[in-house]
Amino acid sequence: MIEQDTFWIILLVWGVPSTYFRSRFRKIVYQTDDWKINIKPLFKKELIALFTTIFPNDSVYIRTRNYYRFYLTAYIILFVINYFLT
């Protein structure tokens, strides 16, 4: 029980910066500053931008994409650890 609670607390704490990077990444990919981009389910271009390089000369995009990749990788690791511990 304590392990499960700890997992959800870690996931919640880890999610706060992740939402910031996702928002920033989506604003760059869809080239908008509108806050509503965070709630719209636009996935295709976002996934292409995450796994490839759609703006090769934009250093802000590349840096933000790499941070976002790091956070998503950490999510995968957290869920794998939780899967094997429970």
Helices and strands as residue ranges (DSSP letters): H 2-29, G 35-38, H 44-51, H 59-85
